[in-house]
Structures are given as structure tokens and as C-alpha cells.
Amino acid sequence: MEMTLAQLLSAIKPIEVAGIADKKITSVESDSRKVVKGSLFIAVPGVTTDGHKFIPEVIKSGAVAVVCERMPDNLVEGVTYIKVESSASALGFLASEWYGNPSRRLKVVGVTGTNGKTTTATLLYELVRLMGYRAGLISTVCNYVDNNPVPATQTTPDQITINRLMHEMVEAGCEYAFMEVSSHAADQRRIDGLHFTGAVFTNLTRDHLDYHKTVEAYLKAKKRFFDILPQDAFALVNADDKAGAVMLQNTAASKYTYSLRTDADFHCKIIESRLDGTLLEIGKHQVETMFTGKFNAYNLLAVYGAARLLGLGEEETLVDMSRLVPVAGRFQTFHSPMGYTAVVDYAHTPDALVNVLKSIREVVGNKGRIITVVGAGGNRDRGKRPIMAREACRLSDKLILTSDNPRFEDPNEILKDMVDGLDAGQRAATLRITDRREAIRTAAQFARKGDVVLIAGKGHENYQEVCGVKHHFDDREVVQDIFNEEKRLNKR
């Protein structure tokens, strides 16, 4: 692929250009290691390193043009330097131009919020495919170009990867694209240059304060997504979350709301809830779903509202919603031969954990116990650790604290932080088992018929990250191994 630098620069507003724009560009790169002869390199200041320091290196590798926020002291002859206000933002527009502005050839819906992003985006993708349309997905669990999986490494990839994926979606004949929009992505301008047909806001609770530092900064990052929406887009927000109204304050998009509690453009009511599904009333219709809990009712209502705003038919949407299945690692249920149920869920924030535990309690009532296995990630927001332990203890009959992804922290120190949220009596009743596999096995040994074992925090993840190394570990596989052992014991 080739394009002139002048054509690429038409997508941005440079502050200064030193050198000629009449030259061929062979690739657009922000990773210095990928630069080849003829590349345009965008020097982006990052969280851990600054792309500007690699400018001399990329010129030696053959870069013929450099986008930067600060002009180098020494300009190399034959290289064009383009100064911009924000390299990260410019990268988004340049990547979009390089790939033929694929987001303008798709109906792109972004989903943001603390909890529910993956479920909502994935279910929208699954829904339109059930209706016979081709679609793409960019998410935490996996990216899809139509039905072809592309492994995901970030909730929202970098600007070049997003546009490459969307270009592939266009080439594959996709009409829709659904993507999770993380607060990091909005703050780091990874969504700049994209044209959104719609945006969905699920909720906002404490998360990622290791990066954003304050809840206000976290909210501002989410809000930025809505602030940059075009006038022809729709903005759909959860009216039952106080941050929903904030998201709509400055958006140019058409404003819509959904709610389980108040009047809204889209409203639903829970008629019946079970561990294997929920009967919902949406508008004047009842729909049986394979999802459990109030939080999933919100996710499904967001899916319904977005589908309707995309122009999909009411009856067709409801019928196909009843065929949707839970997303991997999101309230995924497994039924033990011994009569208890295991639930694997990604809940890794206090609010998400509370939502899952309350949903389980609403179903089991006093007929069964809730045994919770949970930890907290290392090198992340320490402040949420004692809160998670306290809420888990309050809403469970038995609590086992264990390791999650300790990363570069001592897992025992993480558990100490969690225990700080418990009083003396709660500490005495809580088990601490650092080995996650052993913690899950212990919970299974405690469980009796009618009980529910909640294994929270990792969900779809198939690894544990310890000292920078990812070791294979999947909560779901551990549960299945335990159940297979129970089957063998039952046959004796």
C-alpha cells in the first residue's frame, strides 16, 4: 500500500511542516520497531516511554516523515517533520486516512462504562449476526472480523490496529462494527479519527484509579467519548446511573436513555429470575433470556435500545435476543454432579462483585449458601481491595480470598490489603488460600446441594500473570476438572 504524504496530511491540521509533502509513504507506524524505508512515524508520548526519543532511530531505519509534538533540535535533510498539538490524536486521523476511513463505511457503535462493556458490545455483535448481517467486534475477550477471531491484547487497541481491523471488516463485507471504548482509550485519543454511528454508556463506579488517580478524571475520560460524537450519531445512556446525565451534557449526538426504574426511551422490568435465565418485560412484550441478574437486565436493555436506534425491527430484535447466550466468563454457570452450581464471573470491581452476589442471592434466597472465591489484581488500584473483601464478606456465607493476577506484587501482600477491609470476626471466618486452584477446590469441598460457588475476578482469562510472566490458568477448566472428579467418585 502506498499513499502520498500530502494526502495523509489532509486528514490533520499541522502546526508546522518542515520539508516537502510530495513524497510516497509506504507505511504509517507509531512503533519504532516496525519502521521501514518510506514509513511515516508518529512520535506519541506514552505512559512509560516517549516516542520522541526514537526519532533518530526511525530515521536510520528509513522513515521519510515524522509527526511530533516537539520539533527535534537537528532536522535531517530529506526528512519531513510535521508538528501537531497531539500526536496521539493525529495518529487516529492518519491511521483512518491510511486505511480509507473504514469507520465511515460501517455502522460503528462504541460501548463504554465500568461494567457491562464486554457483554453489551458482544451481544450486539451476536444479535445482528443472528439477524443475518455481517459484523465485526473489538472487545476485551476477542476481536472478530465477521466470524473470524483475532486475539485481543487490550480492551481498545491502538489507533492503527483499530483501523486495520475495521478495514478488514469492510473488506469482509461487514455492515456493523461494535467496540468497547475503555477510559484509557478515550484519554489516550485512541478513538480519535473514528466516525461513530452510536455510543452506549452502561455505568460508572470505582475502577482504574491507578491510572486516572481520581473518580472525576475517570468520569471525564468516559465523557470525552460522548463529547466528540458527531451530530448524526445517537448517545444512549443508563438513566439509573447518575453519570448517565453527565455523559449527555455536551454531546452533539441525539440523546436517548434506558432504565429499569424510571421513565426512559427504553424501559424493562424483571418478571422472573433464575440461575439459568431471566424473564423480562420490555415495552409491551415479554422475552425469555438466558441471562441472570439485574445487571444483565441492564445490559440486555442497552442492547435492545441500541438495536432499535440502529433501525432494527422491534419484534425481530426481541425474538433474537431470546437466542443470545452469555459471554464467556460473564456469569457463566456450571452445574455440579453434587447438586451445587459454580458461577465464573469477571467481576473485579466492588460494584461488579456486589451486583453478581446480589443477583445470586435473589435467586437462591435462603435455600442455599453462597461461597465466594475472589482476589484482586496486582499493580492496580489498591484502594478497592479492602472494599471488595468487605462487600464479598457481607454478601456471602463463606469467603475465600485468593490470588488473582499478582503481576509484580507479592500475592500475600495483596491479600493483606483485602483483609484490612474486614473486622476481627470477619477475619476469623475468612479463609486465605494464595493458590487459586486450591482455593476453588476448597470452595467446592464446602459446597452442598443447592449452594452456589462464585469464582470472581478473572472470568474469561486463561492465564495468571506472575512477575511479568503469563502462566496458563482458567477458572472454568479448574471447575470442569473438579466436576469430572466428582463424577468419578459418584460412580464408585
N, C-alpha and C positions, 0 to 999 in steps of 0.2 A: 504494500500500500504506500502511495506517495501523495503528498499534498504540498502546496506552496506555503511558505511561512506567512505570506500576505493574507492568504485565505484563512489560515488559523487565527491570525491576529484580528480578523474582522469580528471574531466572537468575543473579544475582550476590549477594555479601554485602558491601554497602557498610559502610564505617567510620562515615560520617556523611552525612546528607541534609539540605541546606538548601533549603527550598522545597517545593512540593506535587508529588505524584507523579500526581495525577489530571489528566493533560493528554495530548493527542494528539501522537504523534510521526510525522512524515512520512518521515524517513529516518535511517539510522544512518551516521555518517561519521567517519573519522579524518583525512581530507584536508580541510584548511580551505577549499580552493578549491571543494569540492563541496557545501558547506553551503548550504541554502536555508531558507526560512521553515518552522519546525516541526521542524528537524533536532535530533537528539541528537548532540553532538560529543564524541568521546573524545580527550582530550589525551594522546598517547603520547610519552614521552621517546625520541627516536631516536638513531641513531649520529651523525648530522650535525646534527640540529636537534631542538628540544624543542617538542612540540605545545602545551605550556602557554603559550608566548609568543603563540599565535594566539587565545587565548580572547577577548580584547576584540574582535578582528576578526570571529570567527564569530558573536558576539552581535549585532554590527551587521548581519551577513548574515541574521539571523533564527533562529539557534539558540535553542531554548527550554529546553535542558538540557545540562549539561556534566558529563562524567565526568573526574575528575582525581586525581592523587596528592597535590597540594598545593592547598589552597583559596586562591583569589585574595584579595588584601587588600581589594578592594572588590567586594562582591556586588551585581549588578544586580537590581533589583526585577523580579519576573515570571519570572526565570530560575531553574531548579532546579539546584543544584550537588550532585554525588554524589562523595564522596571514597572512594577504594578503595586497597588496598595496591599493586596492579599494574594500571595502565591497559591494558597490552598483554594481560594475561590476561583482564581484564574485557571487552575488545573481542572476544575469541574467543567468550566465552559470550553476549554481547549480539548479535553477528552471527548466531550459531547460533539464538538465540531469534527474532530478526527474520525469518529465512528458514524458520522452522518446524522447526528441528533436523533438517536433511536427513541428517546423518550417521547418525542413528538409524533412518532409513528405507532405508539402503543397507548393504551389507556392505563396509566400508571397510578396506583393507589398506594400511598405510604401509611404505615401504621406506627404510631408512637405511644409511649406511656410506660410506666414502670412494669406493670404486669399485664399479660394478655397479648403482647405484640406478636409472639410466635404463633399462638393459637389463632388469633384473628386473621393474620396475613395468610397462614397456611390454609385455613378453612375457606377463605375467599378464593384462593388458587384452586382448591379441590372442588369448590362449588361450581365455578364457571367451567371447569373441565367436565364435571358431571353433566352440565348443560350442553356439552358438545363443542365448546370453544377451546382454542389453544391458548395457553397462558404460561407465564414464567413466574418464578418465585425467588426472592432474595431474602434469606432468613438465617437465624441462628443455627438451626439444625442442619439444613442442606439447601443449596440453591438448585433450581430446576430450570432448564430451558425446554419448554413443553414437558415431555415426560422423561427427559434425560437428566440424571442427577449430576451436580457439580459440587464437590465438597466445599463446605463453608469453614472459614477460619475466623471470621468476625461477624457480629450481628449485621453491621452495614459495612461492606467492603470499601476499599479506596475508590477514588473517582474514576480511575482508568478501568479497574475491574468492573465496576457498576456499568459503565457504558459499553464495555466489551460484551458483558453478559446480555445487556439489552439489545445490542447489535445482533447477537446470536439468536435472541428471541425473535427479532424481526425477520431474520433470515429463515427461521424455522416456521414462519407463518403465524406467530403468536399475535393475538389481538389485545391481550391484557398482560399486565405485569404488576405483581404485588410485592411490596418490600417492607421489611422492618426498618424503621428510622430510629436509631439509637440517639441518646442525648450527646454522646461523643461525636457521632457523625454530623449532627446539626452544628455543634460547637466548632468542629474542625472543618466545616464547609464542604463535607464530602457529598452533600446533596445539591450543591450549587451547580447551575447549568442544566439541571433536570427539569422537565416540564411535567408537573403532576396534574392528573385529572381530579384527584381527590385525596384527602387526608383524614385519618381517623385517630382520635385521641381516646385512650382507654381509661387511664387513671394516673395519679401521681402520688407516690409515697416515698419514703426514705430509701435511697439507693445511690451508688456511685459517688458517695461523698469523698472518697479517697481521691477522686479526680476533680469534682466540681467544688468541693470544700463546704458549700452551703446549699441548703434546700432551695434558696432563692435563685442561686446560679444554675442549679439543676433545672428548675422550672423555666428559667429564661432560655436555656438551651432548647428545651422542648418547644417553647413558644416560638422560637425563631423559625421553626419549620412552617408554622401557620402564617407567620409574618411575611414569608416570601412566596406564598401561594399566589398563582395568577387569578385574575378576576373570573375566568371561565371555569375555575375548579370548584369543588364542594369541600366544606370543612364540617365533619361530623364528630361531635364530642359527647362524652358521657356527662349528662346534666346532673347526675347524682354525685359527681366529684367536683369539689369547689374549684379545682383548677380548670375545669372544662370551660367556664365562662371567661377565664383569663386567656385561654388559647384563642378565643374568638375576638378579643378586644381590638386588634389592629389588622385582622386579616381582610384581604380584598375578596376572598372567596365567598360563595353563597353559604350561609350558616344553617346548620341543622343539629338537632340534639336527639339523644336516645336515653331512655330511663326505665327503671323498674319501679320508681317511687313517685314521680311527679309527671305532670303533663309534658309531653315532648312530641317531636315529629314522629318518633318511633318508640312504641311502648310495649312491654310484655309483662306477663305475670306467671309465676311458677305455680302450677296446679298440683303437681306431684313430683317428689324427688326420691330417687333410689340410687344405690351404688352403681347400677349399670345404666342409668339414664334419667332423664327429666322430661315431664310433660309440660310444655309451655303454651301459654295463650298469647299470641301475637296478633294485635288488632282483633278481628272477629274470628280468627282461626286458631285451632289447637294443633300443635305439632309435637310428635313424639321424637325425642332426640336421644342420642347415645352418650350424652354428657351429664356430669353430676355437678351440683353446687351452684350457688348464686353467682359466683364469679364467672362460671361458664355460661350462665344465662346472659350475663352482660356481653361476653364475647360473641355469643350467637346473635344477640340483638344488633351488635355492631356490624356483624357480617350481613345480617338481613338488611339493615339500613343502607350500608354501602352498596349492596347488590341492587337495591331499588333505585338508588341515586345514579347507578351506572346504567339504568334503563331496563334492568331485567324484570320479568313479569312476576307479580306477587305470588300467584298460585304455584308457578314453576319453581320459584325460589324456595317456598316452604316445603314443597314435596322433596326437592333435592337436599334441603337442609336435614331432613329426617334420615337421609342416607349417609351423612357425614360421620366419620369415625374420629375418636380422639387423636390428637397429635402425639407422636412418640414422646414418652416421658412427661406428659402433662395429664395428671390424674389418670394414669394408666393402671388398670386394675388386673389383679391375678388372683385366682381362687384356689386356695389350698385344698388338697385331699383331706385335710384335717378339719375343714369347715370354716376356717377364718379367711379373711381377704387381705391381700397386700396391695397397697397403693404406692406407686412410684411417681413422684412429682418433683418438678424443677424448683419449687418454692425455695427461694434463697434470700428473701427479704422478710422482715417481720410481718408486714401486711399480707403478703402472699401466703405465708405459713398460717396466719390466723384464718384467712379465707378457706384454705383447704381443711383445716381442723374443724372449723365451724360447719362446713359442708358435710363432713363425715359424721359429726355429732347429730346434725339434723336428720340424718338417715338412720343411724344405729340407735339413737335415743339412749335409753338405759339398758337396752337388751345386750349390748356388747361393750367391750372396753376398747380404748384407743391407745395403742403402744407406738410411740413416736421415736424414730431414729433420725437424728439431724446433727449437722455440724455447721461450720462457717468457713468460707474461703480465706486463705492467707493473703497477705499483702493487699488487702482491700479494706473497706470502711470498718474499723474496729468498733465504732460506736453502736453498730447494730447487733453485735454479738450477744451482749447481756440481754438485750430486748428480745431477741429470738428465743433464747433459752427460757426467759421468764414467760413468754406467751405460750411456748410449747409445753412448759410445765403446767401452766394454768388450764390449758385446754386438753391435756392428755391424762390418761390414767396411769401411764408409766412412761418415763422419758429416759432415753439412752443417748447421751452426747457422744459424738464420734468425729473422726476426721472427714474432711470434705476434700478440697484441693489445697493442701497446706502451702503449696508453691515454695517460697523461700523462708517460711516461718516454721518454728517448732510446733507441731500439731498439739502438743500438750499445753503450750502457752496459749494457743487459740482456745482450747477447752477451758483454761483458767479464766479467760476473758468472758466466756459464756457463763460459767458458774457464778461470776460476780453478779449476775442478774437474779440469783436465787437467794432466798432466805435460808436460815440454818436447817429448818425442817425439810424444805425442798431439796437442799443439797444432800441430805441424808438419804432421801428417797430416789435420787437420780443416779443412774449408773454412768460411768465414764469409761468407754472402751475405745481406745485410739484406733485399733484395727477395724476398718469399716466392715469388712466381710464378717468378722467375728461379732460385731455389733448387730448386724442384720440377723445372723444365726441365733444370737441370744434373744432377740425380739421374737423370732419365730418359735423359740422354745417356750417363751412366756405365753404365747397366744393360745386361746381356746376357741372352740366353735362359736361363731358369731362376733368374734373380735375383729378389729381392723389394725393392721400394722402399716403405719405410714413411714415411708422411707423418703425423706425430703432433701432437697438441695442440689442434686445432680441430674435427675431426670434422664434426658436423652444421652448425656455424656457417656462415652465409653472409655474413659481414662481417669486416672488420678495424677495430678501434677505435683511431683515432689522434687524439690531442689532443681527446678527447671526442666525436669525430665517427665514426660508423659508415659505412665505405665498403664497397660490395658486394665480397665476395671469398669464393669457395667452392673449397676444395681439390679437391672432386670434379669441379667444372666445369673446373678447370685440367687435371686428369688427362685428362678426356674430350677437351679441346682438343688436348692433346699426342698422344693416340691417333689422333684424326682426321687430324692432320698426318702421323703415321706411315703411316696407310692410304693417303694421297695419294702419299706418297713410294714406297710399295711398288708402286703401280700404274704408276709411270713406267718 
